[in-house]
């Protein structure tokens, strides 16, 4: 019991000693204010080219960090896997925090057999769009309603391609608003920068059906690495990165 008490006191002293005496930057009072208690996050990957998101941290516009979950689901774009379908209505997860300003995402691409880490910035105009009230016609209720683009969709594709959109009830199918592309870096397998979720350490391969499609059509131009913002080689330190 005495050892536990001593250990606790030491930990408290260590934490207090590590705190910086510099005052934190005040929060801008003009930042967008949420008219709702939560926003939503949804992940996508192109059909034939699965991706798994292993770890995600956000920095909110109020300069707080939060770990969230993103589940990348099949985009169901069978005929044109090089294109995104961003219609609202896919399953998404709620996030109880202030609006995000930066995403730090660890993920892996089955087609590339590659681990990636991406920084995706959400500009001010996109956050302002998320809190803007829109009038739209609801077919379900057969009347006009007010809604918000309170959902963020992030697409993960081969070549390290990461794209972000905002959408919601006011948006019609395929009318999600793109707000940016991620800055992505390749992470060597076995690196401790991002967690490896696979028991044997190896990324699963794409299906035989996907291999046959890829052999016949080749990788879509949109997902070729040379057309994406990807840094090769060892882990490159991002500007003001957050530790997972």
Protein Blocks (a to p, Z undefined) as FASTA:
>chain_A
ZZmmmmmmmmmmmmmmmpcfbdcddddfkbccdfbfbdcddddddehiacddfbdcdddf
kopacddddddddehimklmmbccfbehiacddddddddfbdcdddddfklopacddddd
ddfklmmmmmpccddddfklopacddddfbccddddehhiacdddddfklcghiaccfbd
cddddddehiakbccfbfnlpacdddfklmmmmmmnopafklgmklpccdehjddddehi
acZZ
